Amino acid sequence: MAAKFFGKLATYDLILLGAVFTLVAFGLISLFSTTQPELTNFYKQFLWLVLGLAVFFTVSAFDYRFFRVHSIPALLFYAIGSLGVVGVLLFGTTIRGAKSWIDLGFFNIEPVELVKIALILILAKYFSMRHAEIYRFRHIFISGIYVAIPALLVLMQPDAGSFTILVVIWGGMVLVSGIRLRHILVLALAAFGFFSLAWQFLLLAYQKARLAAFINPAGDPLGAAYNSIQAKVAVISGGLFGKGLGQGTQTQLGFLPEAQTDFIYAALAEELGILIAVIILVLFGVIFWRLARICVSTTNNFARLSILGIAIMIMAQFTLNVGMSIGILPVTGVTLPFVSYGGSSLIALFLALGIVQSIYRFSSQTTPGHYEIS
């Protein structure tokens, strides 16, 4: 029995899993510190972890080539997620100024997390089926429709962070699919035009204030720039080895906002030190390294694009979260993957990780007549 278990475990990328589980452990440690004495969110996050692991092992045992051949599952996920985003606008709960969650009593769900994974699978299938003619601009336009529907719905919540992640996923996958340089220039001009219009007609006053505070924090230190300033104070005051678990003044006294979600990186830096903060950066580096290794090891275009999409999603969230915690990017409300509190995000990330592990396990298999491989 033990030999069979370890033999099956050997089919997984243990380095990737080790990095992920270490990040999850850091998140649980921080939640244990910041949720004292009730520990409600700590216990909830542990429950989400158990559910996430169940999703991970189920998906990783499933041959990913099924999604390459059959479009219905990804389209169904996409439709359910998009309808969920519509449901959020109609019946959602407003938290931190954004109506992004549906309250189911014991927990809140965030449908956009499912949309991110579905979008990656749909774009991977679309681009892999048309890689020989991706130079045609109409394919970029059609793929843009897939992201435009949920992205605009999310922007109406308003959730600028999730909107940014969705657009970055699409933009990144378009770039790696092999489009022409002139099309990249067209997209850059379109992005500039959209941002100009968004500034005038779509962004709310507090979102504009956040951007202005990023440029000049001293202009509103007790208002729009408060979160960013407190996060930087937490990171710097922790020193090399931190103030100790449960001893962070910014974190424990409530000066650092959203210490369990948006600014958990700053909370960890204050209590456990810059050394641990650097180790977290290294762990994300290990994740990206392993994703790159798995990506280049497969000749399947769908598999490669799926992994690239997942890597882009994780990298975008990681960059935005750490960037706003240390003050080099504006505050966007994006959580730190595998570390921040949040059930929908954690389960979606383990779903994505399950897809990666399925590719890792099944890419070397060529069962005749089972699935079509491209």
C-alpha positions as CSV (number, residue, x, y, z in Angstrom):
1,M,0.0,0.0,0.0
2,A,2.8,2.4,1.0
3,A,4.8,1.6,-2.2
4,K,1.7,2.2,-4.3
5,F,1.1,5.6,-2.6
6,F,4.6,6.8,-3.0
7,G,4.7,5.5,-6.6
8,K,1.7,7.6,-7.4
9,L,3.1,10.6,-5.5
10,A,6.2,10.4,-7.7
11,T,4.0,11.2,-10.7
12,Y,3.5,14.7,-9.3
13,D,5.9,17.7,-9.5
14,L,6.9,17.6,-5.9
15,I,9.0,20.7,-6.1
16,L,6.0,22.7,-7.3
17,L,3.8,21.3,-4.7
18,G,6.4,21.9,-2.0
19,A,6.6,25.6,-2.9
20,V,2.8,25.9,-3.0
21,F,2.2,24.2,0.4
22,T,4.9,26.3,2.0
23,L,3.1,29.5,0.8
24,V,-0.2,28.1,2.1
25,A,1.6,27.4,5.5
26,F,2.8,31.0,5.7
27,G,-0.7,32.2,5.0
28,L,-2.2,30.0,7.7
29,I,0.5,31.2,10.2
30,S,-0.3,34.9,9.4
31,L,-4.1,34.2,9.8
32,F,-3.5,32.4,13.1
33,S,-1.8,35.6,14.3
34,T,-4.2,38.2,12.9
35,T,-7.5,36.3,13.8
36,Q,-6.7,35.9,17.5
37,P,-8.6,35.1,19.7
38,E,-11.6,33.9,17.7
39,L,-9.6,32.3,14.9
40,T,-12.8,32.1,12.8
41,N,-11.1,33.0,9.5
42,F,-8.2,30.7,10.3
43,Y,-10.5,27.7,10.6
44,K,-12.4,28.7,7.5
45,Q,-9.2,29.0,5.5
46,F,-8.2,25.5,6.7
47,L,-11.6,24.2,5.5
48,W,-11.0,25.9,2.1
49,L,-7.6,24.3,2.0
50,V,-9.1,20.8,2.5
51,L,-11.7,21.5,-0.2
52,G,-9.0,22.9,-2.5
53,L,-6.9,19.8,-2.1
54,A,-9.9,17.6,-2.9
55,V,-10.4,19.7,-6.1
56,F,-6.6,19.5,-6.9
57,F,-6.3,15.7,-6.6
58,T,-9.6,15.1,-8.5
59,V,-8.6,17.4,-11.4
60,S,-5.0,16.2,-11.5
61,A,-6.2,12.6,-11.8
62,F,-8.3,13.6,-14.8
63,D,-6.7,13.6,-18.3
64,Y,-6.5,17.2,-19.4
65,R,-6.7,16.2,-23.0
66,F,-10.5,15.8,-22.5
67,F,-10.6,19.7,-22.3
68,R,-8.5,19.9,-25.5
69,V,-11.1,17.7,-27.4
70,H,-14.3,18.8,-25.8
71,S,-15.3,22.5,-25.6
72,I,-18.5,22.1,-23.5
73,P,-16.9,21.9,-20.0
74,A,-14.8,25.1,-20.4
75,L,-17.7,26.9,-22.0
76,L,-20.0,25.7,-19.2
77,F,-17.6,27.0,-16.6
78,Y,-17.3,30.3,-18.4
79,A,-21.1,30.6,-18.7
80,I,-21.7,29.7,-15.0
81,G,-19.0,32.1,-13.9
82,S,-20.3,34.9,-16.1
83,L,-23.8,34.4,-14.9
84,G,-22.5,34.4,-11.4
85,V,-20.9,37.8,-12.0
86,V,-24.3,39.0,-13.2
87,G,-25.8,37.5,-10.1
88,V,-23.3,39.5,-8.0
89,L,-24.4,42.7,-9.6
90,L,-28.1,41.9,-8.8
91,F,-27.8,40.1,-5.5
92,G,-24.2,40.5,-4.3
93,T,-22.9,41.7,-1.0
94,T,-20.8,44.9,-0.9
95,I,-17.4,44.4,0.8
96,R,-14.7,47.1,0.9
97,G,-16.7,49.2,-1.7
98,A,-17.0,46.4,-4.3
99,K,-20.0,44.2,-4.9
100,S,-17.9,41.1,-5.8
101,W,-19.4,38.3,-3.6
102,I,-22.6,36.3,-3.2
103,D,-23.4,35.7,0.4
104,L,-24.5,32.0,1.0
105,G,-24.7,32.4,4.7
106,F,-21.6,30.5,6.1
107,F,-19.4,31.9,3.3
108,N,-19.2,34.2,0.4
109,I,-18.3,33.1,-3.2
110,E,-16.6,35.2,-5.8
111,P,-17.7,33.9,-9.3
112,V,-14.9,35.8,-11.1
113,E,-12.4,33.3,-9.8
114,L,-14.1,30.6,-11.8
115,V,-14.2,32.9,-14.8
116,K,-10.4,33.3,-14.7
117,I,-9.8,29.5,-15.1
118,A,-12.5,29.1,-17.7
119,L,-11.1,32.0,-19.7
120,I,-7.7,30.4,-19.7
121,L,-9.0,27.1,-21.0
122,I,-11.2,28.7,-23.7
123,L,-8.4,30.9,-25.0
124,A,-5.9,28.0,-24.9
125,K,-8.3,25.9,-27.0
126,Y,-9.1,28.8,-29.4
127,F,-5.5,29.8,-30.0
128,S,-4.2,26.2,-30.2
129,M,-6.8,25.4,-32.9
130,R,-5.9,28.4,-34.9
131,H,-2.2,28.8,-34.3
132,A,-1.4,28.5,-38.0
133,E,-3.5,31.6,-38.8
134,I,-3.2,33.6,-35.6
135,Y,-1.6,36.4,-37.6
136,R,-5.1,37.3,-38.7
137,F,-6.5,40.2,-36.6
138,R,-10.0,38.8,-36.5
139,H,-8.8,36.0,-34.2
140,I,-7.5,38.5,-31.7
141,F,-10.8,40.4,-32.0
142,I,-12.9,37.2,-31.4
143,S,-10.7,36.2,-28.5
144,G,-11.2,39.7,-27.1
145,I,-15.0,39.1,-26.9
146,Y,-14.4,36.2,-24.5
147,V,-12.6,38.5,-22.1
148,A,-14.7,41.6,-22.7
149,I,-18.0,40.1,-21.4
150,P,-16.8,39.2,-17.9
151,A,-14.3,42.0,-17.7
152,L,-16.9,44.7,-18.2
153,L,-19.3,43.1,-15.8
154,V,-16.5,43.0,-13.2
155,L,-15.7,46.6,-13.8
156,M,-19.3,47.5,-13.0
157,Q,-19.0,46.0,-9.5
158,P,-16.5,47.9,-9.4
159,D,-13.5,45.5,-9.1
160,A,-10.6,47.1,-10.8
161,G,-8.2,44.4,-9.6
162,S,-10.1,41.4,-11.1
163,F,-10.7,43.5,-14.3
164,T,-6.9,44.0,-14.6
165,I,-6.2,40.3,-14.0
166,L,-8.7,39.2,-16.7
167,V,-7.3,41.7,-19.2
168,V,-3.7,40.7,-18.4
169,I,-4.6,37.0,-18.9
170,W,-6.0,37.7,-22.3
171,G,-3.2,40.1,-23.3
172,G,-0.5,37.8,-22.2
173,M,-2.0,34.8,-24.0
174,V,-2.5,36.9,-27.1
175,L,1.2,37.9,-27.0
176,V,2.6,34.4,-26.6
177,S,0.3,33.0,-29.3
178,G,2.4,34.6,-31.9
179,I,0.6,37.8,-33.2
180,R,2.2,40.3,-35.5
181,L,4.1,43.4,-34.3
182,R,1.7,45.8,-35.9
183,H,-1.2,44.1,-34.1
184,I,0.6,44.6,-30.8
185,L,0.9,48.3,-31.6
186,V,-2.9,48.4,-32.4
187,L,-3.6,46.7,-29.1
188,A,-1.4,49.2,-27.2
189,L,-3.1,52.2,-28.8
190,A,-6.5,50.6,-28.0
191,A,-5.5,50.1,-24.4
192,F,-4.4,53.7,-24.1
193,G,-7.7,54.9,-25.6
194,F,-9.7,52.6,-23.3
195,F,-7.8,53.9,-20.2
196,S,-8.4,57.5,-21.3
197,L,-12.1,56.8,-21.6
198,A,-12.2,54.8,-18.4
199,W,-10.6,57.7,-16.5
200,Q,-13.3,60.1,-17.8
201,F,-16.4,57.9,-17.6
202,L,-15.8,54.6,-15.7
203,L,-13.4,55.0,-12.8
204,L,-15.0,56.1,-9.6
205,A,-13.7,59.0,-7.5
206,Y,-12.0,56.7,-4.9
207,Q,-10.2,54.8,-7.7
208,K,-8.9,58.0,-9.2
209,A,-7.8,59.1,-5.8
210,R,-5.9,55.9,-5.3
211,L,-4.0,56.5,-8.5
212,A,-3.3,60.1,-7.6
213,A,-2.1,59.0,-4.1
214,F,0.2,56.5,-5.7
215,I,1.9,59.3,-7.6
216,N,1.9,61.6,-4.6
217,P,1.4,59.8,-1.3
218,A,2.1,62.9,0.7
219,G,-0.9,64.6,-0.9
220,D,-3.5,62.6,1.1
221,P,-1.7,60.5,3.8
222,L,-4.8,60.0,5.9
223,G,-7.1,59.3,3.0
224,A,-6.4,57.6,-0.3
225,A,-2.7,57.0,0.5
226,Y,-3.3,55.7,4.0
227,N,-3.3,52.0,3.0
228,S,-0.2,52.2,1.0
229,I,1.7,54.2,3.7
230,Q,0.7,51.8,6.5
231,A,1.8,48.8,4.4
232,K,5.2,50.3,3.7
233,V,5.6,51.2,7.4
234,A,4.8,47.5,8.3
235,V,7.3,46.1,5.9
236,I,10.1,48.4,6.9
237,S,9.5,48.2,10.7
238,G,9.7,44.5,10.7
239,G,13.4,44.5,10.1
240,L,15.3,41.4,9.0
241,F,13.8,38.9,11.5
242,G,10.4,40.6,12.3
243,K,8.8,41.7,15.6
244,G,7.5,38.2,16.3
245,L,4.2,36.4,15.7
246,G,1.3,38.4,17.1
247,Q,3.7,41.3,18.0
248,G,3.3,43.5,14.9
249,T,2.1,46.9,15.9
250,Q,0.7,47.9,12.5
251,T,-0.9,44.5,12.1
252,Q,-2.3,43.8,15.6
253,L,-3.4,47.4,16.4
254,G,-5.4,47.7,13.2
255,F,-3.3,50.4,11.5
256,L,-2.6,48.0,8.6
257,P,-5.9,47.5,6.7
258,E,-7.0,44.1,5.2
259,A,-4.1,42.4,6.9
260,Q,-5.6,39.0,6.1
261,T,-6.2,39.6,2.4
262,D,-4.8,42.5,0.4
263,F,-1.9,43.3,2.7
264,I,-1.0,39.9,4.1
265,Y,2.4,40.2,2.6
266,A,3.1,43.4,4.6
267,A,1.7,41.7,7.7
268,L,4.1,38.7,7.3
269,A,7.0,41.1,6.7
270,E,6.3,43.0,9.9
271,E,5.9,40.0,12.1
272,L,8.3,37.4,10.6
273,G,10.7,39.8,8.9
274,I,12.1,40.8,5.6
275,L,14.0,37.5,5.4
276,I,10.7,35.6,5.3
277,A,9.3,38.2,2.8
278,V,12.2,37.4,0.5
279,I,11.7,33.7,1.0
280,I,8.1,34.1,-0.2
281,L,9.4,35.9,-3.3
282,V,11.8,32.9,-3.9
283,L,8.9,30.5,-3.5
284,F,7.0,32.2,-6.2
285,G,10.1,32.1,-8.3
286,V,10.2,28.4,-7.8
287,I,6.6,28.1,-8.9
288,F,7.2,30.1,-12.1
289,W,10.4,28.0,-12.8
290,R,8.5,24.7,-12.5
291,L,5.6,26.0,-14.6
292,A,8.1,26.9,-17.3
293,R,9.7,23.5,-17.1
294,I,6.4,21.7,-17.5
295,C,5.4,24.1,-20.3
296,V,8.5,23.4,-22.4
297,S,8.3,19.6,-21.7
298,T,5.1,19.2,-23.7
299,T,4.6,19.6,-27.4
300,N,0.9,20.0,-27.1
301,N,-0.1,23.6,-27.9
302,F,-3.2,23.5,-25.8
303,A,-1.2,22.3,-22.8
304,R,1.4,24.9,-23.3
305,L,-1.1,27.8,-23.6
306,S,-3.0,26.5,-20.6
307,I,0.1,26.5,-18.4
308,L,1.2,29.9,-19.8
309,G,-2.3,31.3,-19.0
310,I,-2.2,30.0,-15.4
311,A,1.4,31.3,-15.0
312,I,0.3,34.7,-16.3
313,M,-2.7,34.8,-13.8
314,I,-0.5,33.9,-10.8
315,M,2.3,36.2,-11.8
316,A,-0.1,39.1,-12.4
317,Q,-1.8,38.7,-9.0
318,F,1.6,38.2,-7.3
319,T,3.1,41.3,-8.9
320,L,0.1,43.5,-8.1
321,N,-0.2,42.4,-4.5
322,V,3.5,42.6,-3.6
323,G,3.9,45.8,-5.6
324,M,1.1,47.6,-3.7
325,S,2.4,46.2,-0.4
326,I,5.9,47.8,-0.9
327,G,4.5,50.9,-2.6
328,I,5.7,50.5,-6.2
329,L,2.2,49.9,-7.6
330,P,-1.2,51.5,-6.8
331,V,-3.6,49.8,-4.5
332,T,-5.9,47.5,-6.5
333,G,-7.4,45.1,-4.0
334,V,-5.7,42.0,-5.5
335,T,-4.9,39.1,-3.0
336,L,-1.6,37.2,-2.8
337,P,-2.0,33.7,-4.4
338,F,-2.0,30.7,-2.0
339,V,-1.3,33.1,1.0
340,S,-4.2,35.5,1.4
341,Y,-7.5,34.6,3.1
342,G,-10.3,33.7,0.7
343,G,-12.0,30.4,-0.2
344,S,-13.0,31.2,-3.8
345,S,-9.5,32.2,-4.7
346,L,-7.8,29.3,-3.0
347,I,-10.1,26.7,-4.5
348,A,-9.7,28.3,-8.0
349,L,-5.9,28.3,-7.6
350,F,-5.9,24.6,-6.6
351,L,-8.1,23.9,-9.6
352,A,-5.5,25.6,-11.8
353,L,-2.7,23.7,-10.1
354,G,-4.7,20.5,-10.7
355,I,-4.7,21.3,-14.5
356,V,-1.0,21.8,-14.4
357,Q,-0.4,18.6,-12.6
358,S,-2.6,16.7,-15.1
359,I,-0.5,18.1,-17.9
360,Y,2.6,17.0,-16.1
361,R,1.3,13.5,-15.5
362,F,-0.4,12.8,-18.9
363,S,1.7,14.7,-21.4
364,S,4.1,11.7,-21.8
365,Q,1.2,9.3,-22.3
366,T,0.1,8.6,-25.9
367,T,-2.7,6.1,-25.5
368,P,-3.8,5.1,-29.0
369,G,-7.3,6.2,-30.0
370,H,-8.0,7.8,-26.7
371,Y,-7.7,11.6,-27.2
372,E,-6.6,13.7,-30.2
373,I,-3.3,15.5,-29.4
374,S,-2.2,18.6,-31.2
